[in-house]
Amino acid sequence: MKPGTKLKSAVCNTEVMVIRSGDGQIECGGAPMAEAKAEGAGEPAADHASGTLMGKRYVDAAGTVELLCIKPGKGSLSLGGVALTVKDAKSLPASD
């Protein structure tokens, strides 16, 4: 998977764009994400249903994977079963 790839959730409306890719399977709602919407969408797993927010960037703990949410949904993002977190905004330098 390369930067710029759009991935869609199989269990909710979530869509993301890959900003930085790494190793592992990107999941939403506990189900693997793919470039094409899967048929017969189910429901997100209970432990992966905290939702996604449009315009937010999600990263793994090591910072090797970064995803931009372009369409929000009910499922939460994870990499190999480990939840991704919202990336903190960089603070601007103080002006004197």
C-alpha positions in Angstrom: 0.0 0.0 0.0 1.4 3.4 -1.0 0.6 7.0 0.1 -2.5 8.4 -1.6 -4.3 5.0 -1.5 -8.0 5.3 -0.4 -9.3 2.5 1.9 -12.9 1.8 2.7 -14.3 0.0 5.7 -16.3 -3.2 5.3 -18.5 -2.6 8.3 -19.3 1.1 8.3 -19.0 4.3 6.3 -15.4 5.1 7.2 -13.0 6.0 4.4 -9.3 6.9 4.9 -6.4 8.0 2.8 -3.0 6.6 3.4 -0.5 9.4 4.3 2.3 7.2 5.5 2.3 3.4 5.2 4.0 0.6 7.1 3.7 -3.1 7.8 0.5 -4.7 9.0 -3.2 -4.9 8.2 -5.2 -1.7 8.6 -8.6 -2.5 10.1 -11.8 -0.5 10.9 -14.4 -1.9 13.3 -12.3 -5.0 13.6 -12.5 -5.9 9.9 -9.8 -5.4 7.3 -10.1 -2.3 5.1 -9.8 -2.5 1.3 -9.8 -0.2 -1.8 -13.2 -1.4 -2.8 -16.3 -1.4 -0.5 -17.1 -5.0 0.6 -20.5 -6.4 -0.1 -22.9 -7.2 2.8 -21.6 -4.7 5.3 -21.9 -5.8 8.9 -21.6 -4.0 12.2 -18.3 -2.9 13.9 -17.1 -5.2 16.7 -18.1 -3.8 20.1 -14.5 -3.2 21.2 -13.8 -1.4 17.9 -16.8 0.9 17.7 -15.6 4.2 19.1 -15.9 5.9 15.7 -13.7 8.1 13.4 -13.7 11.8 12.9 -13.5 13.5 9.5 -10.3 15.5 8.8 -8.4 13.9 11.7 -5.1 12.0 11.2 -4.7 8.6 12.9 -1.3 7.2 13.8 0.2 4.1 15.4 2.3 4.3 18.5 5.6 4.1 16.5 4.5 6.7 14.0 5.1 4.4 11.0 1.5 4.5 9.8 -0.6 7.7 9.3 -4.1 7.8 7.9 -6.4 10.8 7.1 -10.1 10.2 7.7 -12.0 11.5 4.6 -15.4 10.1 5.6 -16.4 9.4 9.2 -18.1 6.2 10.5 -18.9 4.1 13.5 -15.9 1.9 13.5 -12.5 2.7 15.0 -9.2 2.3 13.2 -6.5 -0.2 14.2 -3.3 -1.7 12.8 -3.1 -5.5 13.4 -5.6 -5.3 16.2 -3.9 -2.4 18.0 -6.0 0.8 18.1 -4.7 3.9 16.2 -4.8 7.3 18.0 -5.6 10.8 16.8 -2.5 12.6 15.9 -1.8 15.7 18.0 -1.6 19.1 16.2 1.8 20.7 16.1 1.9 23.9 18.2 2.9 27.0 16.3 6.0 28.9 17.3 5.4 31.9 19.6 5.6 35.3 17.9 7.5 38.0 19.8 
